[in-house]
Amino acid sequence: MRGIVKGALLSALVLGVALVGCSRKTAEVEIKQATAVMNPTQGSKVRGVVHFAQDGKAVRITVNIEGLSPGPHAFHIHEFGDCSSPDANSAGGHFNPTDMPHGGPKAEMRHVGDLGNIEADKNGLARLELTDTVLSLEGPKSIIGRSVIVHAQTDDFKTQPSGAAGARVACGVIGIVK
């Protein structure tokens, strides 16, 4: 009986050391890039890709979206990486770990996820490159595992809590790129 108990304790110790070693190795990986593949919500044809690259204390964001109606469309990071509901409401509200009011991307006080609007041309294509110093790929303002949402309407930058941006027309979960 003592042999079994000693064997179980030794196995638990070895497993614990192995798990600590694995967790340290994971924590040492620096996240440099992420991407979100945008898929349409129910009744929408909007799709595309959003790429994120950590550049010092800033994140460079490259947006390529198609299938939009011409004009501006709100573009936000939402709190949950869940696009499973037909209307993407499963993604929750704007990512706001600092408990700030909704605002534009240049506002001093804004949600971390407030990225403004993307502009679709007459063919429904929206291309944008921007740099943001509020969000991050690591730490408490990390967007990894959250979602990108494109809305049907323009973000007015003032209506609380979401800028009167309308329905969600595309959703993508942000994942790490190797």
Secondary structure as UniProt FT lines:
FT   HELIX           2..28
FT   STRAND          33..40
FT   TURN            42..43
FT   STRAND          47..55
FT   TURN            56..57
FT   STRAND          58..66
FT   STRAND          71..78
FT   TURN            86..87
FT   HELIX           89..91
FT   TURN            97..98
FT   TURN            105..106
FT   TURN            112..113
FT   STRAND          114..120
FT   TURN            122..123
FT   STRAND          126..132
FT   TURN            140..141
FT   TURN            144..145
FT   STRAND          147..151
FT   TURN            160..164
FT   STRAND          168..177
//
